[in-house]
Amino acid sequence: MRVSPRPLVPVASEWADFQGVIPIDLRQMESIFPGFNAAAEITLTVPVAPLLGHMQFSELAVLIAVVRTLGASSFAEIGTFDGLTVLNLLENCPQLQKIYTVDLPEDVLSAKGTGSVFPIDSINASMLHTVRIGARFANHPLRGKVVQLREDSANLTERDFPTSPEVFLIDGAHTWEYCLSDSRLAQKVTADSSVLVWHDYANVKYLPGVTEVLQGLAREQELRLYWLDSPPLRTSLVFGIRDAA
């Protein structure tokens, strides 16, 4: 059954008039995503050591749990990399029928980003052409659910997502230009009940573009933005849902 997220009500008094990204804890995650259970078990398929380019495995578990809790039938991500996220979605979320995953075309990857629409941050540029894009799910028996879009995300339009994603993960290049462009795309192709997710929020030293974009989006007030950052689980994940009010 499809479950819709809901804005956090009531909001703590210190955030009542705040037009920004609101830090939340696991208990509040359970309020935003009805049925979410931080004690539930997620079986991840992961390498012994994460690669630069993977989210923390605890963050991956949270993302998978949210998709499963929502009962989402469609998912999109910008930033395929080696396909670790898609692999674990296929393993844990049988209700998913369509997964879109976006990464740069091979010629731009091999040229370390030369030819991209916007400049690519140095951290992401260092990871280009270091893995085979989507390798981890390439031979999965449910591979038919996955649509690989090998295109610069700045060139994508609504036509590239004939099925509206119910969860959209933005984890591609982390410059202000790319994060804003990817966020606008996600806003266009998703429905009111969909969830947008960003990775690498609050990494202001190395990847400030994500934080700058999200603080700007928060002020627009189209989305309520919640940052899961509270002991015992500190993450760089931000969840965006549209305010039903």
C-alpha positions, 0 to 999 in steps of 0.5 A: 500500500502506498503511504504518503509522507506528512510534514512534521506537526507540531514543529518544535517551538524553536523552528516554528518561524524558521525558513531553513532545513530543520534537523530531526531525529529518528523519532521524528522520522517516524512521524514524517514517514508513517510506519518507518521503524528505526529498529527494523532490519535492512539486509544490505549488500555492500563491499567490505570497505566503502568507496569514495562515492558511496554514501555511508552504509547507515545512510543507505539503510535509512534510504532503503527503509524510507522507500520500503516504508512508503511502498514506492513503486518508482524511484529515480537517482542522479549519480549511478556510480557503481550501482550500489544504491540500485542493487540494494533497492532491488534486493529490499524493495520488491514493490518497486517497478521502475528505477531510473538512474542517471550518470554521465555519458562515457565520453564525458566520464573518460575525459574526467568531466570535460564537456559537461554542461556545468563545471564539476567539483574536484571531488566528483571529478576525481571519481569519474571513470574509476568504476564501471557505471552500474556494474553492481546491478548489471547481472541482477535478475531484476535488472529489467526494472532499471532504466539507465540514463547515460546523459548529463543530468542538466540536459534531462527533461520530464520526457525522460521520466515517463513514470513519475518517481515517487522517491527522487535521490539527488547525489550527482555532482555537488556544485551549486549549479548542478545541485540546483539544476538536479533539484529543479528537475526533481521538482518538475517530474515528481508528484505532490506526494513524492519525496525528494532526498539529497545526500552530502548536506552540511559538508560545507568545507568540501561540497558547499553547493548542496547546502547553499542550494537547500537553504535557498530551496527552504526559503522558497517554502514549496518543500519542507526540508528535514535533515536527519542529524541527531544521535545516535544517527548523524547523516548528511541526508535531507528529505523534502516533502511538499507541504499539504497545507 
